[in-house]
Amino acid sequence: MMGGDFAPLEVVKGIKAYLANAMAKPTITCIGDEQQVTLLLEEHGLLNENVTVVHCTQVIDMHEHPTRALKEKQNSSIAIGFQLLAGGKTDTFISAGNTGAMLIGALYSLRAINGVLRPTISTVVPKLNGAMGLLLDVGLNADCKPENLNQFAILGSLYAKTILDIANPTVGLLNVGEEEGKGNILAQAAYPLLKANTHISFIGNIEGRDVLFDKADVMVCEGFTGNIVLKLAESFYDIAKARQYENDPYLTRFNYENYGGTPVLGVTKPVIIGHGISNYQAFANMINLGQKMIETKICQQMEEAFRPA
């Protein structure tokens, strides 16, 4: 509840927006300063059997070193959130707080799925044809081995099929050319692994100009490249707003508020990380995503995919 530039008010408003449209009414555990959060929940008519408050006395600020902050601030909202999730008291954890602390918590409070070398984070990509694509990694793993990219393709394909409802997602390797053998050492070594992977539908290399078109549903790269693409897309939307083109049906799909946050893929339970400037709409969509990840058992599907034959 304390994570994000506009917390906890926008979080409370997001919970209200979510519950107004939710078919099922799951229990939402609000972790934060009890006095602040309870007052806001009461003001918005949300303090009931579906919404409970867990008090914390500390907050991890955005500028703090994530590993040290998690270790020293055991009574922070992020630390308690992971304690509850790891202990089975909650089923998913959502925050727009310190991104590094969320990632460290996901990696060490939970555990990676057996067989997954490195968990990853992704972003949805609005395609010009109206569909959605998935790009991963977008910043968690700046340096990767070929085996990492091969596993990202499996995780991304399962997520695209289960959460984005893409029946047979195709996978492309983001590269500097279409031909096999193109690219740096990582791309050249990853290509044959992806080509031989029977768990995915690999179509070969794709270029930067293909990202917004329908050439591939799942686009795989290391986090250094992926994060640059992600930040470029964010600036693309900012420019559209500045030039008053934000009402264009396609450009509006670049608004992060429509999607809320990004999940950490490859850990045993759903963890969703929101943008620091998240507003109520983003928080409502994060809760929706968390609910869908629980209902579809996506983490269990991923565990099954990496289970030895």
N, C-alpha and C positions, 0 to 999 in steps of 0.2 A: 504493500500500500504506500510505502514511502519512496518508491523508485520513480524517477522521471522528473522533468522540470516542473510539471503541473500537478504533482502528487501532493496530498492524497485526494484532492477534490475531483480531478478528472477520472481517477480510478473509480471513485464512488459513482460518478455519473455514467461511467462505462458499464459498471455492474447493473445499474438501473436500466440502461438501454438494452443490455443483454437479456435480463430477466423479463423485460416487457415483451420480447418476441420468442423466448425459449419455450419449446413444447414441454420438455422435461425440466424439472427444477432441481438441479444438483445443489449440494451443499457447497457454499463458497466460504472458504476460510480467509479472512482478512488479517494479514500480519502487519502490525504497525503500532504507532503510538495510540494506546487504547482511548485516551481522552479525545484526541483529535478525530480519530476514525469513528468512534461511537457517535460523537456529535453530528458528524456529516451523514452517517447512516440514518440517524434519527430524523434529520432534516429532510432526507429524501425518502423516508418511509420504508427503509430497507432492513431495519433491525428486527429480524424474525428468525424462525427456525431454519430457514435456508441460508442465512448469512450470519456467521459467527466471527468474533474478534479474538485474535491471539496477540497479547501485548508484547512489545519489544521496546527496549530502552536505547538502542543504538541504531545508527544509520550509516551505511557505507557510502561516502560521497563519491561523486563521479571522478574526481581527480586522484583518489587514493589507489595505492598499489594493491591489486586484487588479492594476491596470495597472502600478503601480510595483513590486509584488512579482514579477510575471512578468519584468519587465525586469531587475531587480536579482538575481533568484535563478534564473539560467539552469540551475543544477544541482539544482533542486528536482524532486520527483517529478512535479508537474503540468507543469512546463516540459518535462522530458524526455519525458513521455508524449505531449505534442503534437508534439515533434520526431520521435518514432518514427512516430506516426500520419501526419503530413504527409509523411514520407520513405518511406512504404510499408512500413515494417518491421512494423507492426501494422495490423489491419483495423478495430478499434474501440477506444475509450478510455473507461474507466469510473473514476470517482472520487467519493468522498463528502467531498472536501476543500473548500477555499474556493470557494463557489459563483460569486462574482464572477470569480475567476481562471479557473475552468472556462469561463465564458461568454466572457470576453475571449480566452482561448486558442482556443476554437472559432471565434470570429469573425475572428481575425487570424492564427492559425497555419495554419488551413485557409482556406477562402474560402466565401462564400455561393454557392449555386447560381446560375448565370447567369440573370438575370431576376428573382430573388428580391430584393426591396427590403430586407427585414429578416427574418432567421431568427426563430424563435419557440420557446417551450417550452410544453408542454401538461401536463395531468394527466388521468388516467383518473377517471371518475365512476361509482361503483356505482349502477345503476338499481334501483328497487324491484322491477321485473319479472325481475330476475336477469341482465339484460344489462349491458354496459358502454358508457358514453358517453365523450366526449373534450371537454375544455374547453381553449380556447386563445385568447389568450395568458394565462399566469398569472404574469407578473412581469418578463419580459425587456424588454417594450416598454410602459412606463407611458403614454406618449403615442403615438397612432397617427394615421395618415391613413386615409381610406376604402379606398385601394388596398391598404394593409397588411392590413386585415380581409378583403378579398376574396382575397388570397393565402393568408392563414391558413386560409381555408375549403378551398382546394385542398390544401394540405399536410395539414390535418387529415383530410380525406376519404380521401386516399391512405393515411395512417397507419391510420385506422379500418378500411379495407378490407383492407389487407395484414397488419397486426400484430394488430388486434383481431378479424379475421375477420368483419366486418360486410359483407354482400354489397352492399347499396346504401345507404350511409350518407346520412342526411338531415342537412341543415345548418340551424341556427337562429341568428338574431342575437339575442344577449342584450340585452334592452331593458326599458323601464318600462311597456310596453303591447304588446298583440298587433297593433294596427292599423297599417297602413302610414302613415308620416308621424309616428309617435311618436318620442320620444327627443330626445337632444341633437343638436348639429350633426353630430357624427361618425356617429351611428347613422342619422340621416336621409340623409346622403350615401352611406353604405355600402349601404343597402338596395337602391337601383336597380342598383348594381354586382353585388351578390350575385344579384339577381333575373335579371340578364342573363347570368350566368356559366353557360355550357353544360357546364363541367367538374364541376359539383356539382349536388346535388339540394336546392335551397333551398326551405324551407317557410315562410319569413317570420320574424317576430319571435317570440321566446319570452320569458317572464318568469322571475324568480327562482324562483317556485314550480314551474316546469317542469323545473328542472335535474335533480332526482332521479327524474323520471318519464320516460316513453318518448316524449315529444313530438319530440325531435330527438336524433340520435346524436352529431353534432358541434356544439358550441356555441361561437360566436365572440364575442370581446369584446377590448377593449384590456387591457393587462396590469395596470392599476391595479384595475379591477373584478375581473378574473380572480384576482388574488392575494388579494383580500379574500374571495372565494368559497372559494378553496382553504384559507385559514387558518381560515375559519369551519367548514369541513368537518373540519379537523384537530381543532378544539376540540370539535366534535360527538362525535367518537370518544373524546376524553379525558374528556368528561362521562359518556359511556356506561360507560367503565371505572371511573370514580370511583363511579358509582351501581350498579356490578356488573351491568350489562346487556351486557357485552362478549361474552357467549356467545350472544347473539341472532344467528341466521344472517345477517341483513342487516347489522347493525351491525358485525360482525367484518370485513366487506368494506371498511370504511373504514380498516383498519389498513395504514399505508404499507408495512409489511414484506412484505405480499403482492405488491407491485408493484416494490419496489426503488427505482427512480429514474425520472427523466424524460429523454427524449432531446431534444437540440437539433434542431429540424426546419428544414430549409432550408440546411444546410451539406453539403459534398460527401462527408463520411464520418460514420459513427455516433459520436456523443459522448453519453454517458449520465451524468447528474449525480444523485448520491445524497444522501439526507438526512444531515445531520451526525451524527445519532444512530443511523445504520444499524447493525443487528446482522447476524449471519451469514446469516440468512434473506433479508434485504434484498440483501446482496451476491450471494448465489446467484441471486436473481431478476434482478438487474442483468446478470449474466453471461448468463443465459438470454435476456434481451431483446436483448443485444448480438449473440448468436449468431443469433437470429431476424432481426434487421435485416440481418446479413450475408447469410444464406441467401436471404432474399426480395429482396435487392438494392433495398431501399426507397429508398436515396439516389439510385440510378440511375433508378428510376421517377419520382422527383421531378424529376430533371434533364430527363427526357424530357417531363414535363408542362409544363415552362417553356421548352422549346425552341421557337423561332419556327417557325410553320407554313411 
